[in-house]
Amino acid sequence: MKKNITINLFGALYNIDEDAYDLLFRYQEDMKRYFAGREGGEEIADDIEHRVAELMAELKASGVEAITIEHIEAIIRRIGSPEQLDGDAEEDDAQPRMEKPRKKLFRNPDDRKLAGVLSGMAAYFGVDPMALRLIALVLIFVTKGVGLLVYLICWLIIPEAKTPEDKLRMRGEPVNMESLREEILNGAGKVEDFVRSPQTESKARGCLSTVVDLFAGLFKLLLFVFLGGLAVLFVFGLLLVICCIGMALYASIAGFGSLFFHNTDAVLLQTLEQLPLTANLGFWVSALSLLVLLAIPVYVFVHWLGRFWGRGGGIAPKARTTLIVSWLAALVLFGIFTTTTSITVARSYQENQRKLYSINGFYVPEWEYNYLKQNDWNVLVHKNCSDDYIGWGHYYSKDGQRYLHGRNVDGQMEYQLERKEKVTPGLYRLEAVGRTDGAGVYIYAQQGTSVYKQEIPVCGEEQGSIWLDAQKRIAAGGLSVSDSIRYHEICARHDGKGHGWSRVVVDSIVVTKPGELRYGVSNVPAFTGKPWRGTWLSAADFTLTRL
């Protein structure tokens, strides 16, 4: 059972088989393409179409109810005779041009094992495709796969012979209406007959064709696995890129703001519900712009793959222009709204951080805030300092220790941290370790108006009383194994030079009534009574002992 189609040709309706319609449509399109480059080509193509209508009207008048492919083949043969055409077309086609045909290299879709590359070359050079296929197999093994790469490159750069005109040029035959007619009617086996003519046929076929088919099938399988793997990797990579870009967008809304604002930790800790309306709108515009930025290249790539595999045509010029303009607009919107939203969120984030991680009105970075809170340290003064409240690393016995630490910004640093401890009346001693590169920093204890203090020795980042004491203990000898290890470790710090730590003792602290004793470290001249002469200070290991 065949499917019939009703067509309207110059006002008359005709019933025609589907395969007959396909042949007629291809014939008319090829004629239009052939005559398009000639003077008066459109009129000639219209004359041909009128002639088709006349012949189909004759068939209908003779009682033919449904036009079949045999009828269309007969019509094409009749129209194909030059004397059948009117006017200039008769003269032009009655005297075929004698110019030498120009060959062009195409991939042959009618006789292919994979992509038709070797069959197209065989048609171009007039040789047996079997010989080229055997040579290609040998080259693939001899060159260790380089020949396969060359084949794939040829597959990409050599066009496929899709039209009868392409197939005629591939074989080097003249392109005229007569040859086009014959190609349309009988072109399916032309190339194979051409390369297997008595002048070019090889006698070495036999089982070689089976061997070539076997290798071609194996290669198709490997190619399918390879392309499938590439597709999986591509999809995985695309998802990974989307996730990374999405995470970068989400994080950059706060982190990018750190380029504009001081003390903005580069992680987005706020949710969209906590952000201002402008930041919400900016975030979604950025997200949609990012989606367009990703979607358009993916669409173009998928479209290219479909065209590469012969599943579609090129992108129309208007559509291509629209895609380019849309992509550039999305890029501009993404840049503008990501930046402005980052600034807005950075401000909001910084304000929330200052409220959340604040000690006595001073903003403290999160990990330093946690350390100070866990050890009950309170910030009294932190002026003209760097961001540091805590130091980490350069300890007198081993690395990895945390301690109180402050550094200058402009040479006028004021740094004072203290904590409180409940005490009863009695005599107390405060011990600590410290180091500094300038005079004017003290370890102190205070109850009421009574202040007890001891200055930290200035040793910089070398030696210090702890290092000197360790040297003396080792020289004196008589140490236990554990003490010997500990003192040798202290002496070995900083390539044997020590790190400048000294032991500081505040003695004779008199507590006359129960309450809280405050103690800590300070270089504030108004409190210590001595100007600060250094650039940094460190203190640790505070121990209050009742004597």
N, C-alpha and C positions, 0 to 999 in steps of 0.2 A: 504494500500500500504506500503510495507516494502522496506527499503533501502538495496541494495546489495553491498558487498565489494569484490573486487578481491584480493586475497592473493597469495603469492608465497611461496610454501612450498616444499623445496628441489628440486627446479627447475620446479615444476609443478604449474599451475595456477588453482585456484578454486574460484568459485562464492559462497559467503556465506552471509547469512543474518547478519545484524548488531548485533542483540541480540545474534545470535549464535556465532559470532566472539567474543563478550564480554565474553560469557561463556567459550569458548575455551581458550581465552587469560588468564582469571583468573585461569582456571584449570592448564595450563602449568606453570604459575608463582608460584602457590601454590605447585606444584610438585617439581619445582626447589628449592623453599625455604625449603621444607620438607627434600629433599635428600642432601641439601647443607652441612649439618653437618656430613654426613656419609662418610665412605671410599668408593671411587668410585662413589660418588653421582652425579657428572657431567655426567659420562657415563650412569648411570641409567636414568637421566633426558633426555639425548639425545636419548636413546632407546625408551622412552615413546613418544618423539616427532616423531621419525621414525615410531612408531606403529600407531600414529595418521595419519601420511601421508599415510601409507599403507591402513588403513581403509577408508580414504577419497578417495583414488584412486579407491578402490573397489566400492564405491558409484558412482563415476564418470563413471566407466566402466559399471555399471548397468543401466546407462541412467539418473542419477540424475543430473540435470543442476545447481540447486541452493541448497546448503546445508543449512538446517534449524536447529533451536535449538533442534528439536526432534532428528535429526540425530546426533548432537553433544552429546546429553544426552545418546544416545545409544552407541556411541563410548566410552564415559567416563565409562559407565557400563562395557563394554567389556574389556577395558584396566584395569579397577579396579580390575579384578580377578588376584590374584598373579600368577596363572599358566600361564597367558598370557605373563608374562615378561621373559626375557632371563637370563640365567646364574645365577649370584649371586642374582640378584633381585628376581628370582623365589624362590630360597631357603630362602631368607630373608623374603619375604612377605608370603611365604607358611607357615612359622612357626612364627606367630605373637608373638611379645615379650610379656611376661606376667608380666612385671614390673607394679607396682601399679601407676595408673595415678596421676599426681600432679595437683591439682586445682590451679588456679590463679584468682585473683579478677580483673574483667574488668567491664567497663560500657557496657550495652547491647543496641546496636542501633536498634535491631529488635523489642523490646517491651518496648518502653519508652514513658513517658509522658512529661519529660523535657529533661534530659540528659542521662537517662538510668542507673543512679546510683543505685536506689533501685531495678530495675529489674536485674541488674548484681549481686547485693548482694543476691537476691532471688535465682538466678541460682547457685551461689556459695554455699549457705547454704541449697539449696533444699527446700525452703519454698515458700509460695504463695506471689507474689509481692504485691497483694492487701493488705495483712496483714501489710507488711512493710510500704506501703504508708499511711495506716490509722494511724499506730504508729507514722510515721513522722509528719503527720498533727497535732496530739495531742501534740507531743513534741515541735513543732514550737510555738503553742499557750501557752503551759505551761512554756517554757523557754523564752518567750517574744522575740522571734526572734533569740535566740542563735542557735536553731536547724537549722534555715535557713542558718545561717553562716556556720555551720558544713557541710550542704549539698553543699554549694558553694565551700568549701575547698575540699570536696571529689570530686566534679566535676573537680577541677583543678588537683588533684594529682592522681586520678584513670584513667588509660588509657582506651581508647575505644577499644572494640574487633572488629578490622577491617577485619581481615583475618579469613578464616575457621579454621586455626590452633588456633587462639586466642579463637574462640567460643568453640572449643572442650575443651581447657584447662579451660575455664570459667565454663563448666559443669562437668569437671573432667573426661572426656572420653579419652580413649587412642588415641594418635595421630599416626595413621598409614595411609597407602595409602587407605585402604578400608574405614576408617572413614572420611578421607578427601574427598574421592569421594562422599560419601553420604551427607556430609555437603555441598559440592558445589552444588549438585543437589537438595537437600531438606532442606538446612539450614535455609531458611527464617522463618520457623515456629518451629524450633527445641526447642528453649528455652521456648517459650510459652507452647508447648506441654509438655516439661519436668516439668515445675513448676506446671502445671495443671493436672498432672497424678493423678490417684486414690489415690496414697500414700500421695500427698501433697495438693490436691485440697481442698479449703475451701468452706463451704456451706453458708457462710455469704455474698455472692456476692450481688445479687439483685440490689437494687438502690445504693449500696455503690460505685459501679463503676462509676455511673453517678456523685455522689458527688465528688469522687476523680478527675474525669475529669473536673468538674466545678472549683475545687480549683486549679488544674493544669493550666487550662486556665487563671484563675485570676492571678496566680503566674507568668505565662508567660507575661501577660500584664504588671504587676508591674515590672518585670525584664526588659522588653523592655523599659518602661518609665525610670527606674533607669539607665540602660546602655545608653539610649539616652541622659539622663541628664548628665551622666558622659562624654559621647562623646562631648556634647556641651561645658561642662566645660573644657574638655581637649583641645578642639580646641581654646576656648577663652583664656585659660591659656597659650597655645602654642603661640598664637598670641601676648599675653601680654609679654611673656618672650622674643619673638623675637623683639618686639618693645623696651622693656627695654634694651636688650643687644645691639640692634642697636643704641639706644640713648646713651648708655654707651660708645659704641665704638666711636660714632661720637663726644661725649663730651670729652672722654678720650684722643683723639688725641691732645687736648690742655691741658686738666685738669691733665692728667697723667704726663705731663711734669712739673707740679708744684712740683713733687717730686724731680726734678733735678735742677730746676731754681727758684731763688728768685723772688717774685713779679709777678708771672704768675697767673692771675685770672683764676679760673677754669671753664670757659665756652668758647666753641669754637665760636668766633665771626667772624672768617674768612670763606670765601667760598673756595671750592677747586680750583677755578680759581685764587685765590690770593696766593696759596701755591706753593712752588718749585715743579719741576717735580718729584723729588725723593719722596716728601711727597704725591703727587698724586698717584704714583705707589704703594707706601707702603700702602696707604689707601685702594686701590682697592684689593691688595693682602690680607690685613687684612679682608676686607669684604667678599671676596670669601672663605677665610679660615673659617670665622665664619659661612658662609652658609654650608660648608661641615661639620663643627662640629655639626650643628643643624640637617642637613639632614640625616646623617647616623644613629643617634639614633632614629629619627622618622621612617626611613625605617625599622630598626630592630623591632621597636615596632609594626608597622603596619603588618610586616611579621609575628610576633608572634601572633597578633590577628587573622590573617588569618589561621595560623596553629591551634590556639586554637579552632576556629570554624570549623575546618576540611576543610578549603578551600585551603590548600597548604601544602607542605612539609617543611623540615628544610633547612636552608641555607647550601649550599655545602661548604666543608672545604676550597677549594681554594677561594671561594667568601668571606667566613668569614675571612680568612687571609687578603685578599685584603681590606676588610672594616676596619679591625683593623689597618693595616698599614696606610691606607689613613687617618683615624681619628687621629692617632698619628702624622702623618706628618702635617695635618692641624693644630693641636694643637701647634706644634713647630713653624710653619710659623706664626700663629696668634700671639703667644707670641713675636717672634722676630720682626715682622714688626709693630705690635702695639706699642712696646716700642721704636723702632728706629724712627717711624713716629711721635710719641708723642714728642720725643726730638726735631726733626726737626721743627715741627709745634710750639712747645713751644718757640723755639728761634725766629722764625718769628713773632709769636704772641706778644712776649715780645718787640721786636723791634717796631712793629706797635703801641703797647700800649704806648710806651715811646714817639713816635712821636705824637700820637693823644692826650694823656693826659699829656702834659708837660707845666709847667709854668716857664718861665725864665730858661729853660734847666733842671728843676727838674721834674722827673716823680712823678705824684700824682695819687693814686688810684681813680677810676672813680667817686665814690660818693663824695669823698673829693674834687676832682677837680671841680665838679659841684657846690658844696657849696662855694668854694673859688672864682670861677668865678662869681657866682651870687652876691656875696658881694664885688666884686672888690678887693680881696686880691691878692697881688703879693708876690711870694717867693723870698727873697733876699739871704738867707743863710739857708741851711738844711744839716748840716754836722754831721756825727757820731750820727745820730738820728735813732730811730726806724721808721717804716713806717708811723707813725702818723703825720698828719698835723692838724687833727681835733679830738676833744674829744666829747663824748656824754654821758649824764646821770647825773653825780654828780654836780648838780647846787646848788646855794644857796637857791633858793625858791622852785623849784619843778624839778622832773626828766624829762628826755626827751629833754633837751636843748643841742644845739651844741655850741662849743666854740673852739677857737684856743688852740692847745695842742701839746706839744713836750716832748719826753722822751729820756733819754740817751741810748746809746748802750755800750760805754766803758768809760763813765765818762767824755768825752771830747765834749759833745754836743754843737753845735752852731746853734741857731734857731733865725731867724729874718723874720717876715712877716710884710708887711705894705700896706697901701692903700693911695690913693690920693683924695683930695677934693679941688675944686676950691674955692678960697677965695679972698676977697677984703681987702684993708688996714684996720687995726683995731686991737683990743685986743681980744684974743680968750682964751677959756678954753677947755681942753681935759679931759674928764672923761671916766673911764673904771673900770672894776672889774678884779681882778686877784688873783692868789694864786700860791704858790710854796713851795718847801721843802728846798730851799737853796738860799743864797744871790747871787746877781749879775744879776737879770733880771729886766728890766725897761720898763715902758710905756713911749713912747717918741713922740715928734712932731718935724718936721724939715722943714725949708725953706731955701734953699741955704746952707750956712755954719752954720747957726744958729740952734742949737739943744737944745730942752727943754725936760727934762726927769724927771721921778719920779720912784723910786724903789718900787717894789711890796713887801709888808711885808712878812716875812717868818713865816707862820703859819701851814704849812703842810696841813693835811686833817681835822683839827679840829679848831673850833672857827673862828677867823677872825673878822675884824672890822664890817662887815655887821651883823654878828651874835651878837657881843657885843652891837652894836647900837640897835638891836631889843630887847635885854634883858633890856636895859636902858629904851626904850620907853614903854615897857610893865610895868616896875616897876613904871614909872612916872604916868601912868594912863592918863585918859582924851582922849583916842583914839576913833575915829569913829569905827563903826562896821567893815567897809572894812579894815581900817588900823590895827585893832586888829586881824582880821583873817590873814592878810598878815604877821604881825610880829610874831604871834604865829606859823605860818607855817615855817618861817625862823628858829625860835628857836627849832622847833621839828626835823629839819633835822639831819640825821646821829645819830639817837637815842638821840637827844637833845644835841649833841656835835658840830653841825655845820660841814661845809665842808671846812673851811679855807679861804673862799672868803673875800677879803678886797676891799674897794672902793679906787681907786687911782685917784688923780686929778693933772693934769699938768696945773698950772696957769701962767698967764702973758705971753702968747705967742704973741709976737709982729709981726704983718705982715705989712711991710712997702710998699709993692707994690702988685698989682694984680698978681695972678698966682695960683700955686697949692701948697697946704700944705700936706706934707707926714707925716703920723703918723702910729704907730703900736707897736709891742712888740719885744724886743731883749735881748739876753743874750750874744751876741758876745763881748768878752773883747776888741777887737780892736775898737769897736763902743762905748761901754758903759764906758770904762776906768776902769772896775772892773772885777776881775776874777769870773768865775762861780763856785759856790760851791754846787749846787743841783743836782738832778736826773730827775726832771720833772718841767714843768711850764704850767699854763693855763691862758687865758685872754679872755674877752668878753665884750659886751655892750659898745663899743666905741662910744662916742658922742662928737662931736666938736660943741661948742657954741660960737657965736660972742657976746662979752659983750657990 
